[in-house]
Amino acid sequence: MSLLKPFSRLTGLNTANILLVENEEQFQQKLADTVVLQEKTVNVNVLARSLPLPMENEESRPRIDLVVFIIHLTSELSFQSAETSLKYLDPGYFQGKVCFLVTSARNVSVPPERLVSVRTLAASLHCPLLCAEDQTTEGVTTAAHRLLAILKVAAGLVPMATSLYLSTLTRCTVPSDIDQQNFE
Amino acid sequence: MDDSTKRILQRLIRRIPSQMLQTMLGKWAHLSREDLHSLDFTQPKWVLTEQLLALCEENGLRVKHITELEMIYIIENPNQGMWHGFQLLDAEEDAPSIELTQFKKQFKANLTELISNVSIKIKKHTDEAIWIRVAWGDNFTKPNHLKPTYVVHHLQTPYVFVTGLTSKYKPLLNQALVLATRYGSMKDAHLSGRNLTAIRDLLMRQYQQVFPTKNPKPLQEKNPVPRNPNIEKEHAENTENRLQMACEAFGDGTLPQLQKAVYKLETKFRDNSNKTLTDREEPFRGVVEFASTNLLESLRHCVSSGMASTPVTPLLSSITQKGRNYFVITDKGV
């Protein structure tokens, strides 16, 4: 199985690379454009539909610092595709270099169980879960801003902060965990 | 003017939207310019109707003039009502050389022979289409102008488009058309929709088609679209392939606007989890209907975004390849 490995390549100077994985391939383009616009000197965005990534690009692909799984809560297929893609990630990524981004969380027609299952997945992997609004430009800009903040830490561009340290602060928790902490 | 004529005129004015009324009356040309100027088109429609009725009475206009106005309106706005496509088969030797006057004469003669009380109007439109309006009557009743049938035929093509035809008069119209166009028979093309231009484009393949090529990328003369060097697409090839297959199956650019595709299933039930239904001998009858404001556009998007698997299943691509939207599927094939 071709796993995506976090440290198989040398890092570049002043660069950070983010991989956006989305089954529908719609939000990722907008997000990528905004991220590149916001931080002109730093990054390269790689857009994919699912993992594993094609073998042909193995040589030219830069080192990926942050993998973001974009899940649209309106579609079950989105979630399942993200779940199956997780298998192709080297475990080294799960120390703060993976992030889940969820859209349409406020949508009334979305079954609440789906958000719960995404949260349990993110909590079990110790990854942060971000909610984004993909229909307006402000929503896209906000999401890009937050991703950039995590990306800079994951690429080592922020002094005194590592992605593992950040992930202990930002990791997703499922409500039952919090309740248990409160009452013990 | 008698009551029925008045009623026909009133219905027609009510049907034509206010914005178009002035242009339609101008094209009609049965009212003099002074009369037209005397009408104030900013008034409410019922006031206009009264004034028009009075003007028509003055000018002594009769049913045949009013039906002319209706025909002008329908020709300008053909995308209402349900249009059905038909195909003529077994052309005889002189079918390709039929010309307008001959067709008109033959059609009128044939139809009046078959049913005496009909009112027929034939008009040739600028885009080489012949429009026929038929109002049907019986031996004892006058033609009913409130429910006319419209027929569109392009000469030298084997296609006919009909709207407003009841099954009672279908065989008569068929026979008259077949004889007038010098073909052997006419069959249902199984294509129907609200938009006449759409079904005409689909049947006569007048939309932008994409043909399979071995080297789909264009020559490298032109500068490619400036892509952001910072953004890399991993699955670009896959996306391009999917888009290519979607366009090959459904076409490029603006697609004809179909509203429905109906698949009538007469196949045996096949599902291993449901034993009672699977063991039956007779076919399981079901109807699958796809509906959308622009069906072909939605299907193309389904394929290009990966929702429908590629290669495109022939069940969907035969909508455009065969030009029909009603299919009966049996176990032996479509």
HADDOCK unambig.tbl for C-alpha pairs under 7 A between the chains (distance, minus, plus):
assign (segid A and resid 24 and name CA) (segid B and resid 305 and name CA) 6.90 0.50 0.50
assign (segid A and resid 32 and name CA) (segid B and resid 231 and name CA) 6.94 0.50 0.50
assign (segid A and resid 43 and name CA) (segid B and resid 230 and name CA) 6.73 0.50 0.50
assign (segid A and resid 44 and name CA) (segid B and resid 230 and name CA) 4.45 0.50 0.50
assign (segid A and resid 44 and name CA) (segid B and resid 231 and name CA) 5.69 0.50 0.50
assign (segid A and resid 45 and name CA) (segid B and resid 230 and name CA) 5.98 0.50 0.50
assign (segid A and resid 45 and name CA) (segid B and resid 231 and name CA) 4.56 0.50 0.50
assign (segid A and resid 45 and name CA) (segid B and resid 232 and name CA) 6.04 0.50 0.50
assign (segid A and resid 46 and name CA) (segid B and resid 231 and name CA) 5.77 0.50 0.50
assign (segid A and resid 46 and name CA) (segid B and resid 232 and name CA) 4.68 0.50 0.50
assign (segid A and resid 46 and name CA) (segid B and resid 233 and name CA) 5.75 0.50 0.50
assign (segid A and resid 46 and name CA) (segid B and resid 234 and name CA) 6.67 0.50 0.50
assign (segid A and resid 47 and name CA) (segid B and resid 232 and name CA) 6.08 0.50 0.50
assign (segid A and resid 47 and name CA) (segid B and resid 233 and name CA) 4.73 0.50 0.50
assign (segid A and resid 47 and name CA) (segid B and resid 234 and name CA) 5.83 0.50 0.50
assign (segid A and resid 48 and name CA) (segid B and resid 233 and name CA) 6.26 0.50 0.50
assign (segid A and resid 48 and name CA) (segid B and resid 234 and name CA) 5.17 0.50 0.50
assign (segid A and resid 48 and name CA) (segid B and resid 235 and name CA) 5.95 0.50 0.50
assign (segid A and resid 49 and name CA) (segid B and resid 235 and name CA) 6.79 0.50 0.50
assign (segid A and resid 53 and name CA) (segid B and resid 234 and name CA) 6.75 0.50 0.50
assign (segid A and resid 54 and name CA) (segid B and resid 234 and name CA) 6.94 0.50 0.50
